[in-house]
Amino acid sequence: MSFNASKLSSISILASMMEKVSWKCCYMNGSITYGLWLLEQVTLQTAERQGQLPSLHVRAHCDFSVYQDEADNFKQEIEKHLVAAFSVLELNLTTEGHVFGSLVFELFGIDRIRTDVWRLKVVLSRKIEEGCLPDYCPCQATDWRSQTISLTALEEVEINGFEGEDHDFDFFETDSQMCPIA
């Protein structure tokens, strides 16, 4: 099944024997936001092809002109797409120089992500050199650096675009503390 919708839509599908799912939802005009982050796309791919694992892909970008603290709305939108089992979480984030840890930790707060993901891939794209002021920026608004979250199934982490900024190291350090030690 495939369709396009330019307005917010509600879809209900009853398929109790469904085994393979391929789902892609694109968002326009900043309809779903968390702080400075605008959700662009969510893709759920469970149809395994050539060794690919079932995965959830989330793409978001940072836009300083749009600030809304709607974390619950953002998380609820992601949860709507968790209709099948997946083991890989891939985050494609265009940071525009802003801190991404708060957004990632917000997603880690979703039960299915916290318990089912065993491979995490974060792809960072930084289109500009200059972000926010270190002492004040809405992207620093939460206490993500001090959160304790256990990703019980996480075994593998890949981060592309790591540049060694202070918040990059903070994310890496906090992320490594969430993984169970074997």
C-alpha positions in Angstrom: 0.0 0.0 0.0 1.3 3.5 -0.8 -0.3 6.9 -0.6 0.6 10.6 -0.2 -1.2 13.0 2.1 -0.6 16.7 2.3 -2.6 17.2 5.5 -2.4 15.4 8.8 -4.0 12.0 8.3 -5.1 9.1 10.5 -4.7 5.6 9.2 -5.8 2.4 10.8 -4.7 -1.0 9.4 -5.7 -4.4 10.8 -3.3 -7.1 9.6 -2.8 -9.7 12.2 -0.6 -11.9 10.0 1.6 -9.1 8.7 5.3 -9.9 8.9 7.0 -7.3 6.7 6.5 -3.6 7.0 8.0 -0.7 5.1 6.7 2.6 6.2 7.9 6.2 5.5 6.3 9.3 6.8 7.5 12.8 5.8 6.7 16.0 7.7 6.4 19.5 6.3 6.3 23.0 7.7 7.6 22.1 11.2 4.4 20.4 12.2 6.2 18.2 14.8 8.8 19.9 16.9 10.9 19.5 20.1 12.7 22.6 21.1 14.7 23.7 18.1 14.3 20.3 16.4 11.9 19.8 13.5 10.9 16.2 12.6 11.4 15.6 8.9 10.9 11.9 8.4 10.3 8.6 10.2 10.9 5.3 8.4 10.2 1.8 9.7 11.7 -0.9 7.6 11.2 -4.5 8.8 11.5 -6.2 5.4 15.0 -7.7 5.7 17.0 -7.3 2.5 20.5 -8.6 2.0 21.3 -8.9 5.7 19.7 -5.6 6.8 18.1 -5.7 10.2 14.6 -4.3 11.0 15.2 -0.6 11.6 13.6 2.7 12.6 15.1 5.8 10.9 14.4 9.3 12.3 15.5 12.4 10.4 15.4 15.8 12.1 17.0 19.2 11.7 17.6 22.1 14.0 16.1 25.5 13.2 16.7 28.4 15.6 13.7 30.3 14.2 11.3 27.7 15.6 11.3 27.0 19.3 8.6 25.0 20.9 8.9 22.8 23.9 6.6 20.0 22.8 8.6 16.9 23.8 5.5 14.8 24.5 4.1 15.6 21.0 7.4 14.6 19.4 7.7 11.4 21.3 4.0 10.5 20.7 4.6 11.0 16.9 7.6 8.6 16.9 5.6 6.0 19.0 2.9 6.0 16.3 5.4 4.4 13.9 6.4 1.6 16.2 4.0 -0.9 14.8 6.5 -3.8 14.3 9.6 -5.1 16.0 12.9 -3.4 15.1 16.5 -3.7 16.5 18.3 -0.8 14.8 17.7 2.9 15.5 19.3 5.3 13.0 19.2 9.0 13.7 20.1 11.5 10.9 20.4 14.9 12.5 21.3 18.2 10.9 22.5 20.1 14.0 23.2 23.6 12.5 25.8 23.8 15.3 23.4 23.0 18.1 23.6 20.3 20.8 21.8 17.1 19.8 22.1 15.1 23.1 18.8 16.4 24.5 16.8 15.2 21.5 18.5 11.8 21.4 17.9 11.3 25.1 14.2 12.3 24.6 13.9 9.5 22.1 15.7 7.1 24.5 12.8 7.7 26.9 10.5 5.8 24.6 10.0 2.3 26.1 10.3 0.4 22.8 13.5 2.2 21.9 15.0 1.7 25.3 14.3 -2.1 25.4 14.5 -3.2 21.8 17.4 -1.4 20.1 20.7 -3.3 20.0 22.3 -1.1 17.3 22.4 2.7 17.4 23.6 4.7 14.5 23.8 8.5 14.7 24.7 10.5 11.6 25.5 14.1 12.3 25.5 16.8 9.6 26.6 20.3 10.6 25.8 22.7 7.9 27.2 25.8 9.6 30.3 26.4 11.8 28.6 28.5 14.4 25.8 27.3 16.7 24.5 28.9 19.9 26.2 30.7 22.7 27.5 28.1 25.3 25.9 29.9 28.2 22.4 30.1 26.7 20.7 28.2 24.0 17.3 26.5 23.9 19.0 23.3 22.8 20.7 23.2 26.2 17.4 23.5 28.1 17.1 20.0 29.5 19.3 18.1 32.0 20.2 15.3 29.5 23.8 15.1 30.7 22.7 13.9 34.1 20.0 11.5 33.0 20.3 7.8 33.8 18.8 5.6 31.1 19.6 2.0 30.5 19.4 0.7 26.9 19.1 -2.9 27.9 19.7 -4.5 24.5 22.2 -2.0 23.1 25.4 -3.8 21.8 26.7 -1.6 19.0 27.0 2.2 18.6 28.1 4.0 15.5 28.5 7.8 15.3 29.3 9.6 12.1 30.1 13.3 12.0 31.7 13.3 15.5 33.8 16.5 15.6 35.0 16.7 19.2 32.9 19.5 20.5 32.3 19.5 24.2 28.7 18.4 23.7 29.9 15.6 21.4 32.0 14.2 24.2 29.2 14.7 26.7 26.9 12.7 24.5 29.5 10.0 23.9 30.3 9.7 27.6 26.7 9.6 28.7 25.8 7.2 25.9 28.5 4.8 26.8 27.2 4.7 30.4 23.8 3.5 29.2 25.1 0.2 27.7 25.0 -2.9 29.8 28.5 -4.3 30.5 28.9 -7.9 29.4 
